[in-house]
Amino acid sequence: MKKIISIIITLIIIVIISCFIFINKEDEEKLDKVTVAEVTHSAFYAPWYVAIEKGFFKENGIEIDVILTSGANNVVAAVLSNDVNIGLCGPEATIYVYKEGEKDYVQTFAGLTKRDGQFIVSRKKQDNFKISDLKGKEVLAGRIGGMPELNFENALRNSDIEIEEVNINTTIDFASLSGAFIGGTGDFVNLFEPNATSLEKLGYGYVVASIGKLSGEMPYTAFNARKSYINNNTDLIKRFTKSINEGLKFVEENDAKTIANIIINQFPDTSINDLITIINRYKENDSWLSTTTISKESFENLMNIMIKSGELDKYVPFEDLVINNNE
């Protein structure tokens, strides 16, 4: 009798487990799958990772697949070729596509960061660094025409330094900047986190300034997609945007330690203490938007930088390139 009861209990447990598996599988199948190409993997995008790790996307019926795609030009290329649905990169890339006359061009539908997230890293320790110390020095700044390089030039202009007074090296690929600097190239290098802190810990450099503070506010990093994808997936785009807004709100309302503990799985090679330091740096520099809305004024600030740098000859229509979903 005991044996029969044991068998019945075992069968009931199996049935219950099977039901849970079936229900979970059914729930997963209901999720809209979205592939996102991100230009770099950095705590600079903390609200994005909070939205993933806190399950905000799943709550809004979305399953996220992230692909690291170095360089904003490569991100938009992946979007245009339909290899990914959405790209996370600088909106300057969407302007270049628009200017090329692409009919199904790329639009920005949700902002994330509102200033540059790079830090100037010096090869030598400088306690009283001034941006004028860059005169006559070689600075590794990434690809010409990209947001990192454009903002660095703008930071120089804001400090009344002529671009020609600094030896700006734009020959090194964005992903190779740290390696090149460690290898002995350049006097300074502009890096996002966690690379800046990593170099500092290894003794290869010292963080001396924030380019974001020196350059000012603009839509620095945002989520972009083909015009047709946005038009054909209006509800999905709204749910995606809602998830990012929830991530932005969480980051705004919580301290660096709380945020770091949530996103630490995204940075397995970074210690929790380093991650807290990094997030505090970005909080102190007011790096993130409070909502995903991108204003016309901030978008024009971006275009002003591009025009001053000779990367753009005139304004492009804000209404064509930016779709806000918070209104």
C-alpha positions as CSV (number, residue, x, y, z in Angstrom):
1,M,0.0,0.0,0.0
2,K,2.8,2.4,0.9
3,K,4.5,1.6,-2.4
4,I,1.3,2.5,-4.3
5,I,0.9,5.8,-2.4
6,S,4.5,6.6,-3.1
7,I,4.0,5.9,-6.8
8,I,0.9,8.1,-6.9
9,I,2.7,11.0,-5.1
10,T,5.6,10.7,-7.6
11,L,3.2,10.8,-10.5
12,I,1.4,13.8,-9.1
13,I,4.8,15.6,-8.7
14,I,5.7,14.8,-12.3
15,V,2.4,16.1,-13.6
16,I,2.7,19.3,-11.6
17,I,6.3,19.9,-12.8
18,S,5.3,19.2,-16.4
19,C,2.5,21.7,-16.1
20,F,4.9,24.4,-14.8
21,I,7.3,23.6,-17.7
22,F,4.5,23.8,-20.2
23,I,3.1,27.0,-18.8
24,N,6.6,28.6,-18.7
25,K,7.3,27.5,-22.2
26,E,3.9,28.9,-23.3
27,D,4.7,32.2,-21.7
28,E,8.1,32.3,-23.4
29,E,6.5,31.7,-26.7
30,K,4.2,34.6,-26.2
31,L,7.2,37.0,-25.8
32,D,8.2,39.1,-28.8
33,K,11.8,38.4,-29.6
34,V,13.9,41.5,-30.3
35,T,17.6,41.5,-31.4
36,V,19.6,44.5,-30.3
37,A,23.1,45.5,-31.5
38,E,24.9,47.5,-28.9
39,V,27.9,49.7,-29.9
40,T,29.8,48.8,-26.8
41,H,29.2,47.0,-23.5
42,S,29.6,49.5,-20.7
43,A,28.1,50.5,-17.4
44,F,27.5,53.8,-19.2
45,Y,24.3,52.0,-20.3
46,A,23.3,51.0,-16.8
47,P,19.6,51.8,-17.2
48,W,19.5,49.4,-20.3
49,Y,21.0,46.5,-18.3
50,V,18.7,47.3,-15.3
51,A,15.7,46.9,-17.6
52,I,17.1,43.5,-18.7
53,E,18.1,42.2,-15.3
54,K,15.0,43.4,-13.5
55,G,12.8,41.7,-16.0
56,F,11.2,44.9,-17.2
57,F,11.3,43.7,-20.9
58,K,9.7,40.4,-20.0
59,E,7.0,42.1,-18.0
60,N,6.3,44.1,-21.2
61,G,6.2,40.9,-23.3
62,I,9.7,41.2,-24.9
63,E,12.6,38.8,-25.0
64,I,15.9,40.6,-25.6
65,D,18.9,39.1,-27.5
66,V,21.9,41.4,-27.4
67,I,24.8,41.4,-29.9
68,L,27.9,43.5,-29.3
69,T,28.7,45.4,-32.5
70,S,31.6,47.8,-32.2
71,G,31.2,51.1,-34.0
72,A,28.0,53.1,-34.6
73,N,28.5,52.6,-38.4
74,N,28.5,48.9,-37.9
75,V,25.4,49.0,-35.7
76,V,23.4,50.9,-38.3
77,A,24.7,48.6,-41.0
78,A,23.3,45.7,-39.0
79,V,20.0,47.5,-38.7
80,L,19.8,48.3,-42.4
81,S,20.7,44.7,-43.4
82,N,18.0,43.4,-41.0
83,D,20.5,41.3,-39.1
84,V,19.1,43.0,-36.0
85,N,15.9,44.8,-35.2
86,I,17.2,47.6,-33.1
87,G,20.6,49.4,-32.7
88,L,21.9,51.1,-29.6
89,C,24.4,53.7,-30.7
90,G,24.9,57.4,-31.3
91,P,22.1,59.2,-33.3
92,E,24.8,60.7,-35.5
93,A,24.8,57.4,-37.4
94,T,21.1,57.9,-38.3
95,I,21.9,61.3,-39.7
96,Y,24.6,59.9,-42.0
97,V,22.1,57.2,-43.3
98,Y,19.4,59.9,-43.9
99,K,21.9,62.1,-45.8
100,E,22.8,59.2,-48.1
101,G,19.2,59.2,-49.3
102,E,18.1,55.8,-47.9
103,K,14.3,55.6,-48.3
104,D,13.8,53.2,-45.4
105,Y,16.2,55.1,-43.2
106,V,16.9,54.7,-39.5
107,Q,15.0,56.6,-36.9
108,T,15.7,57.2,-33.2
109,F,12.8,56.3,-30.9
110,A,14.2,56.2,-27.4
111,G,17.1,58.1,-25.8
112,L,19.3,56.7,-23.1
113,T,22.3,58.9,-22.3
114,K,22.5,62.7,-22.5
115,R,26.2,63.3,-22.6
116,D,29.4,61.7,-23.6
117,G,30.5,58.8,-21.3
118,Q,34.2,58.9,-22.1
119,F,37.0,59.8,-19.7
120,I,40.3,61.1,-20.7
121,V,43.0,58.8,-19.4
122,S,46.6,60.0,-19.1
123,R,49.7,57.9,-19.3
124,K,51.3,59.9,-16.5
125,K,49.7,60.8,-13.2
126,Q,48.5,64.4,-13.3
127,D,46.9,65.8,-10.1
128,N,46.0,69.2,-11.5
129,F,45.0,68.2,-15.0
130,K,43.8,71.0,-17.3
131,I,42.5,70.3,-20.8
132,S,45.1,72.7,-22.1
133,D,47.6,70.0,-21.1
134,L,46.6,68.2,-24.2
135,K,48.2,70.8,-26.5
136,G,50.9,69.1,-28.6
137,K,50.0,65.7,-27.2
138,E,48.8,62.6,-29.1
139,V,45.2,61.6,-28.0
140,L,43.6,58.3,-29.2
141,A,40.0,59.3,-29.9
142,G,38.4,56.6,-32.1
143,R,36.9,56.7,-35.5
144,I,36.6,60.1,-37.2
145,G,33.0,61.4,-37.4
146,G,31.8,59.1,-34.6
147,M,30.2,60.5,-31.4
148,P,33.2,59.9,-29.2
149,E,35.6,61.8,-31.5
150,L,33.0,64.5,-32.3
151,N,32.4,65.2,-28.6
152,F,36.1,65.2,-27.9
153,E,36.6,67.9,-30.5
154,N,33.6,69.8,-29.0
155,A,35.2,69.6,-25.5
156,L,38.3,71.2,-26.9
157,R,36.3,74.0,-28.6
158,N,34.4,74.7,-25.4
159,S,37.7,75.1,-23.7
160,D,38.9,77.5,-26.4
161,I,41.5,75.1,-27.7
162,E,42.0,74.8,-31.5
163,I,41.6,71.3,-32.8
164,E,45.0,71.6,-34.6
165,E,46.7,72.2,-31.3
166,V,46.1,68.6,-30.3
167,N,47.4,65.5,-32.2
168,I,44.1,63.6,-32.5
169,N,44.7,60.0,-33.6
170,T,41.6,58.7,-35.4
171,T,43.4,55.7,-37.1
172,I,42.7,53.2,-34.3
173,D,39.4,51.2,-34.2
174,F,37.2,52.0,-31.2
175,A,37.5,48.4,-29.8
176,S,41.3,48.5,-30.0
177,L,41.9,51.8,-28.1
178,S,42.9,50.2,-24.8
179,G,45.2,47.7,-26.4
180,A,46.9,50.4,-28.5
181,F,47.4,52.6,-25.4
182,I,48.8,49.7,-23.4
183,G,51.1,49.0,-26.3
184,G,52.6,52.4,-26.0
185,T,50.7,54.5,-28.6
186,G,49.6,58.0,-27.5
187,D,50.0,60.2,-24.5
188,F,46.3,60.1,-23.7
189,V,43.3,57.9,-24.6
190,N,39.6,58.5,-24.4
191,L,37.8,55.5,-22.9
192,F,34.4,54.4,-21.7
193,E,34.0,52.4,-18.5
194,P,34.9,49.8,-17.4
195,N,38.0,50.2,-19.7
196,A,39.1,53.4,-18.1
197,T,39.0,52.0,-14.5
198,S,40.7,48.7,-15.8
199,L,43.6,50.6,-17.2
200,E,43.9,52.6,-14.0
201,K,43.9,49.5,-11.8
202,L,46.5,47.9,-14.0
203,G,48.8,50.9,-13.7
204,Y,48.7,51.8,-17.4
205,G,46.9,55.2,-17.0
206,Y,45.1,57.6,-14.8
207,V,41.5,59.1,-15.3
208,V,41.9,62.8,-15.4
209,A,38.7,64.3,-16.8
210,S,35.1,63.6,-18.1
211,I,34.5,64.5,-21.8
212,G,30.8,64.5,-21.1
213,K,31.2,67.4,-18.6
214,L,33.4,69.3,-21.0
215,S,31.3,68.8,-24.1
216,G,27.8,69.3,-22.7
217,E,24.4,67.8,-23.2
218,M,23.0,66.1,-26.4
219,P,21.4,62.8,-27.3
220,Y,24.6,60.8,-27.0
221,T,23.3,57.1,-27.1
222,A,19.9,56.0,-28.2
223,F,17.8,53.2,-29.6
224,N,17.3,53.2,-33.4
225,A,15.5,51.1,-35.9
226,R,14.4,51.2,-39.5
227,K,11.4,53.5,-40.3
228,S,9.4,50.5,-41.6
229,Y,10.2,48.4,-38.4
230,I,8.9,51.2,-36.2
231,N,5.8,51.8,-38.3
232,N,5.0,48.1,-38.5
233,N,5.6,47.4,-34.8
234,T,4.1,50.5,-33.0
235,D,2.9,48.5,-30.0
236,L,6.2,46.7,-29.6
237,I,8.2,49.9,-29.8
238,K,6.0,51.5,-27.1
239,R,6.5,48.5,-24.9
240,F,10.3,48.5,-25.5
241,T,10.4,52.3,-24.7
242,K,8.3,51.7,-21.6
243,S,10.9,49.1,-20.4
244,I,13.8,51.6,-20.9
245,N,11.8,54.3,-19.1
246,E,11.5,51.9,-16.1
247,G,15.2,51.3,-16.2
248,L,15.9,55.1,-16.3
249,K,13.6,55.7,-13.4
250,F,15.2,52.9,-11.3
251,V,18.7,54.2,-11.9
252,E,17.6,57.8,-11.0
253,E,16.0,56.7,-7.8
254,N,18.6,54.2,-6.5
255,D,22.2,54.5,-5.4
256,A,25.2,53.0,-7.2
257,K,25.6,50.0,-4.9
258,T,22.0,48.9,-5.5
259,I,22.4,49.4,-9.3
260,A,25.7,47.6,-9.3
261,N,24.3,44.5,-7.5
262,I,21.6,44.3,-10.1
263,I,23.8,44.5,-13.2
264,I,26.9,42.8,-12.0
265,N,26.0,39.7,-14.1
266,Q,26.5,41.8,-17.1
267,F,30.1,42.5,-16.1
268,P,31.7,39.2,-14.9
269,D,35.2,40.6,-15.2
270,T,34.5,43.7,-13.1
271,S,34.5,43.6,-9.3
272,I,31.4,44.8,-7.5
273,N,33.5,47.6,-5.9
274,D,34.8,48.8,-9.2
275,L,31.3,48.7,-10.7
276,I,30.0,50.9,-7.8
277,T,32.9,53.3,-8.5
278,I,32.1,53.4,-12.2
279,I,28.3,53.9,-11.7
280,N,29.0,56.7,-9.2
281,R,31.2,58.4,-11.8
282,Y,28.4,58.4,-14.3
283,K,25.8,59.5,-11.7
284,E,28.1,62.4,-10.6
285,N,28.4,63.4,-14.3
286,D,24.6,63.4,-14.8
287,S,25.0,61.0,-17.7
288,W,21.5,59.6,-18.1
289,L,18.2,61.0,-19.3
290,S,15.3,61.0,-16.9
291,T,13.0,59.7,-19.7
292,T,13.6,58.5,-23.2
293,T,12.3,61.7,-24.8
294,I,14.8,63.5,-27.0
295,S,14.1,67.2,-27.4
296,K,14.5,69.1,-30.6
297,E,17.0,71.5,-28.9
298,S,19.3,68.6,-27.8
299,F,19.2,67.0,-31.2
300,E,20.1,70.4,-32.8
301,N,23.0,70.6,-30.3
302,L,24.2,67.3,-31.8
303,M,23.9,68.6,-35.3
304,N,25.7,71.8,-34.3
305,I,28.7,69.7,-33.2
306,M,28.6,67.8,-36.5
307,I,28.4,71.0,-38.6
308,K,31.3,72.6,-36.6
309,S,33.4,69.4,-37.3
310,G,32.6,69.5,-41.0
311,E,30.7,66.2,-40.8
312,L,27.4,67.8,-41.7
313,D,26.6,70.7,-44.1
314,K,23.2,71.6,-42.8
315,Y,20.4,70.6,-40.4
316,V,18.3,67.6,-41.1
317,P,14.6,67.5,-40.1
318,F,14.2,66.6,-36.4
319,E,10.6,65.3,-37.2
320,D,12.0,62.8,-39.7
321,L,14.6,61.3,-37.5
322,V,13.2,61.3,-34.0
323,I,10.1,59.5,-32.8
324,N,9.2,60.1,-29.1
325,N,6.9,57.7,-27.4
326,N,6.4,59.4,-24.0
327,E,3.8,61.9,-25.2
